[in-house]
Amino acid sequence: MQVNLFRSFAMCILLVTAVSCAKNKAYLVSSANRNINISDDYGKADAEILKIIAPYKAELDGQMDEQIGTLTGKMDKEKPNSPLLNFMGDALLDVARKKYPQKNIDGAVMNYGGIRVNSMQKGDLTVRKIFELMPFDNTMVLVEMDSIMVRKLYDRIAEYGGWPMSHGMSFDLADDKAMNSLGNNLPIQSKNNWLFAIPNYIAEGGDNCSFLLDAPKEDTGLLIRDILIEYVRDVKQINPDTTHRINVKG
């Protein structure tokens, strides 16, 4: 009952206000500027919060700055070929084969835009550096493709001027088309059943790969970032691979 009375009273106030506003126009008579001082209590509050989170930050920093391997030379991100692209493709394939030895995984591909640094410098490799390299929570997906679909994938890579591809994969690039394509060191036309490890972003049609939407696939749930960390832990010493997997013609 009290709620209903309050609502009725509020409606009356609103009605009276609306009528009053309709009859009377409001004009700006004057204005003035004044400074409002911010209390130092805000700074004290921030300091208290920092004090509370300090132990957790220290623990997290320790984990992020853990050395997991060593890079013997600089790796740049460049098209169509570069050591950083080769590193990304090889890491994805090698860990995929390690995790799924019962599956015949032919190769691995990643999209160029997924690499978020332009280079990695010679020296210690830490967890933090891998997070900077791959900050997204993309997962590894195993995708089954026929030879036609593989050709489309290679042509898409050619159109973009180069993506990370694993060892055993190569093609000649001419007029934004892939020719003489190899997968797992075999000609694409040599078989019709292929299995590739790729990021879920591509598997879901990203970067104009909509032709992969209907392909049979298995999302492993493994974060590609964690795969890179595991690869570096296993290998320990990363030597930049300068081999050309895309051969530019003309």
Secondary structure, DSSP 4 states (H G I P E B T S, - for coil): -HHHHHHHHHHHHHHHHHHHHHH-------------PPPTHHHHHHHHHHHHHHHHHHHHHHHHT-EEEEESS-EE--SS--HHHHHHHHHHHHHHHHH-TTS---EEB--GGG---SEE-SEEEEHHHHHHH--S--EEEEEEE-HHHHHHHHHHHHHTT---B-TT-EEEEETTEEEEEEETTEEGGG-S-EEEEEEHHHHTTTTT-GGGTTS-EEEEEEEHHHHHHHHHHHH-EEPPP---SEEE--
